[in-house]
Amino acid sequence: MTASVCIIGSGYSAAALTLHLLTRGMPADRLAIVGPGQLGQGQAYGCVSDNFRLNVRAGLMRLWPDQPDHFAEWAAVNVADDPNARTDAGDFFRRRDFAAYMADQLASFASITDISRYGQRAECLSQVAEGWRITLDDGTALTASQVVIATGNPAPDWPMKNPPADAPGLVRVPWRGDWPERIAPDAEVVIIGGGLTALDALHSLHKRSHHGSVSLICPEGMLPPVQTNWQNATPLRWPTPLRGSGFLRFMRRNIGDGDWSRTEWQRRFESLRMNISTAWQSLPEDDQARLMRRMGWLWSLARFRAGPQATGSAQVMLDSGQLTIRRDIVTGLTAGADTTRHLVSLGTGRRIEADAVINCSGAGRDRLMARLIDDGVIAAHDTAPHRPRMTTTLTLVGPDGTAHDDLYAIGPGTAHVVGDILGAASISRQAATLADRLAADT
Ligand SMILES: Cc1cc2nc3c(=O)[nH]c(=O)nc-3n(C[C@H](O)[C@H](O)[C@H](O)COP(=O)(O)OP(=O)(O)OC[C@H]3O[C@@H](n4cnc5c(N)ncnc54)[C@H](O)[C@@H]3O)c2cc1C
């Protein structure tokens, strides 16, 4: 049977799209979903550690755009065993609680079991008379009239040319939170990267009473600011037409020179962010690339603020001298003479020995997208060549420049074209818009 819609990916984006399609009357037995694990968990929420928390307060984890407090209200009833969630900046629940919420939302549709589920990974796509043939990694194939790629955050790779082989103490993919118990309490630890995953790692180590030294290496030499309890951000209207310089000027004018750790700074930033994706889409591609090169790192630091629990742990570790933050980049990682010790080489020439190295350097490359580009099914983006060329209506573009009107992508992998589609709320809004279109076409 040919499915009307096949979603490739089994994380939050796939689950949000599924829910929005079902609420629009899409028959569940016309849907196929390809991807491992429990639908809705993915890399972000398929997390086993209680110390890995959501990095925004519950009221901002918005699956249903018209019911903004839905998760917060669900959590108030269903999460009874987490007194540490409450902070002055709001409630920051465990990531696994959000996975439970997603499972609950999916289970509320009786027809959910009628969806055809494939636990394999999709390997390649080819056009056929019915639409698309999707070949899975065990050789199985299925066909669908329309395909949506929701492969999200590819597992991180080591950020150096000659990556090390797997070895005890080396954590290449830290997102599941299944590694802290393997680190001895007195181990010397190196953390590569200084974003939210690094904060999760620090929080976990601290909560497990880790007492070995921790060196955190990141080019910025600082950690992200903490979330504040900002309220009442009013969406700002961005000027049009815009070039990169005007984009920056508008941001500077509206944020001002204040201290970014303050609530008012974040309130202003959030006001800018509400319509930023539309403004971003109106920029010429070269301006987008230039802005990303010059300001991407600063944007990421300001955009991805840490939960208060993780920031609190990092501060304790800094104050006690246990944690050192080095402004540097990691250029090499090799096993030392004793293979349980690892040698971390830095851009400045320095070398650090460690018992454990945690890779918090961010998402890797999407293998399916790379394969589709290599196979000539889709074109590469001009300024982000490992990502697909696509339209702002989320269709992927073929090598001849024609948009495939039955092949879409959603989620974080679309951010290079559509802007800030990275958090749960914006992904769900994107999924709702796409569901309108898919439901109308079916
Ligand atoms: C560690 C982490 C924590 C985060 N925390 C928050 C937070 O607290 N709040 C917030 O708003 N946002 C958070 N985010 C942002 C996050 O990107 C989104 O919320 C969301 O999880 C993205 O979902 P996704 O399904 O697109 O991607 P993913 O979660 O990466 O899921 C993609 C899924 O697709 C599967 N897949 C990949 N390739 C294939 C293939 N070829 N075939 C089949 N299946 C495939 C993967 O196995 C995976 O299950 C976090 C992100 C990460 C990575």
The ligand as an SDF file (V2000), in Angstrom:
LIG
                    3D

 53 58  0  0  0  0  0  0  0  0999 V2000
   19.9700   17.5490   23.7130 C   0  0  0  0  0  0  0  0  0  0  0  0
   18.8920   18.5050   23.3010 C   0  0  0  0  0  0  0  0  0  0  0  0
   18.0950   19.1070   24.2420 C   0  0  0  0  0  0  0  0  0  0  0  0
   17.0960   19.9880   23.8630 C   0  0  0  0  0  0  0  0  0  0  0  0
   16.3240   20.5860   24.8130 N   0  0  0  0  0  0  0  0  0  0  0  0
   15.3370   21.4200   24.4480 C   0  0  0  0  0  0  0  0  0  0  0  0
   14.4960   22.0290   25.4420 C   0  0  0  0  0  0  0  0  0  0  0  0
   14.6930   21.8530   26.6240 O   0  0  0  0  0  0  0  0  0  0  0  0
   13.4900   22.8370   25.0230 N   0  0  0  0  0  0  0  0  0  0  0  0
   13.2620   23.0650   23.6940 C   0  0  0  0  0  0  0  0  0  0  0  0
   12.3150   23.7850   23.3540 O   0  0  0  0  0  0  0  0  0  0  0  0
   14.0650   22.5100   22.7410 N   0  0  0  0  0  0  0  0  0  0  0  0
   15.0830   21.7010   23.0990 C   0  0  0  0  0  0  0  0  0  0  0  0
   15.8770   21.1330   22.1290 N   0  0  0  0  0  0  0  0  0  0  0  0
   15.6410   21.4500   20.7370 C   0  0  0  0  0  0  0  0  0  0  0  0
   15.1860   20.2420   19.8380 C   0  0  0  0  0  0  0  0  0  0  0  0
   15.8590   20.3630   18.6030 O   0  0  0  0  0  0  0  0  0  0  0  0
   13.8010   20.1810   19.4850 C   0  0  0  0  0  0  0  0  0  0  0  0
   13.0300   20.4460   20.6180 O   0  0  0  0  0  0  0  0  0  0  0  0
   13.3900   18.7890   18.9100 C   0  0  0  0  0  0  0  0  0  0  0  0
   13.7240   17.7740   19.7870 O   0  0  0  0  0  0  0  0  0  0  0  0
   13.8470   18.4250   17.5360 C   0  0  0  0  0  0  0  0  0  0  0  0
   13.1690   17.2270   17.2000 O   0  0  0  0  0  0  0  0  0  0  0  0
   13.4960   16.3930   15.9080 P   0  0  0  0  0  0  0  0  0  0  0  0
   12.5370   15.2880   15.8870 O   0  0  0  0  0  0  0  0  0  0  0  0
   13.5370   17.2870   14.7360 O   0  0  0  0  0  0  0  0  0  0  0  0
   14.9760   15.9080   16.1240 O   0  0  0  0  0  0  0  0  0  0  0  0
   15.6020   14.7430   17.0090 P   0  0  0  0  0  0  0  0  0  0  0  0
   15.2110   14.9000   18.4270 O   0  0  0  0  0  0  0  0  0  0  0  0
   17.0500   14.7580   16.6730 O   0  0  0  0  0  0  0  0  0  0  0  0
   14.9510   13.4180   16.4460 O   0  0  0  0  0  0  0  0  0  0  0  0
   15.2110   12.9500   15.1500 C   0  0  0  0  0  0  0  0  0  0  0  0
   14.8790   11.5060   15.0990 C   0  0  0  0  0  0  0  0  0  0  0  0
   15.0070   11.0340   13.7720 O   0  0  0  0  0  0  0  0  0  0  0  0
   15.7040    9.8120   13.7590 C   0  0  0  0  0  0  0  0  0  0  0  0
   16.4280    9.6970   12.4930 N   0  0  0  0  0  0  0  0  0  0  0  0
   17.5570   10.3400   12.1040 C   0  0  0  0  0  0  0  0  0  0  0  0
   17.9160    9.9600   10.8740 N   0  0  0  0  0  0  0  0  0  0  0  0
   16.9960    9.0610   10.4640 C   0  0  0  0  0  0  0  0  0  0  0  0
   16.8150    8.2980    9.2870 C   0  0  0  0  0  0  0  0  0  0  0  0
   17.6710    8.3770    8.2540 N   0  0  0  0  0  0  0  0  0  0  0  0
   15.7510    7.4740    9.2020 N   0  0  0  0  0  0  0  0  0  0  0  0
   14.8710    7.3820   10.2350 C   0  0  0  0  0  0  0  0  0  0  0  0
   14.9910    8.0700   11.3750 N   0  0  0  0  0  0  0  0  0  0  0  0
   16.0450    8.8940   11.4860 C   0  0  0  0  0  0  0  0  0  0  0  0
   16.6390    9.8800   14.9620 C   0  0  0  0  0  0  0  0  0  0  0  0
   16.9630    8.5790   15.3890 O   0  0  0  0  0  0  0  0  0  0  0  0
   15.7820   10.6200   15.9590 C   0  0  0  0  0  0  0  0  0  0  0  0
   14.9920    9.7630   16.6990 O   0  0  0  0  0  0  0  0  0  0  0  0
   16.8850   20.2620   22.5020 C   0  0  0  0  0  0  0  0  0  0  0  0
   17.7030   19.6430   21.5430 C   0  0  0  0  0  0  0  0  0  0  0  0
   18.6840   18.7640   21.9360 C   0  0  0  0  0  0  0  0  0  0  0  0
   19.5350   18.0890   20.8880 C   0  0  0  0  0  0  0  0  0  0  0  0
  1  2  1  0
  2  3  1  0
  2 52  2  0
  3  4  2  0
  4  5  1  0
  4 50  1  0
  5  6  2  0
  6  7  1  0
  6 13  1  0
  7  8  2  0
  7  9  1  0
  9 10  1  0
 10 11  2  0
 10 12  1  0
 12 13  2  0
 13 14  1  0
 14 15  1  0
 14 50  1  0
 15 16  1  0
 16 17  1  0
 16 18  1  0
 18 19  1  0
 18 20  1  0
 20 21  1  0
 20 22  1  0
 22 23  1  0
 23 24  1  0
 24 25  2  0
 24 26  1  0
 24 27  1  0
 27 28  1  0
 28 29  2  0
 28 30  1  0
 28 31  1  0
 31 32  1  0
 32 33  1  0
 33 34  1  0
 33 48  1  0
 34 35  1  0
 35 36  1  0
 35 46  1  0
 36 37  1  0
 36 45  1  0
 37 38  2  0
 38 39  1  0
 39 40  1  0
 39 45  2  0
 40 41  1  0
 40 42  2  0
 42 43  1  0
 43 44  2  0
 44 45  1  0
 46 47  1  0
 46 48  1  0
 48 49  1  0
 50 51  2  0
 51 52  1  0
 52 53  1  0
M  END
$$$$
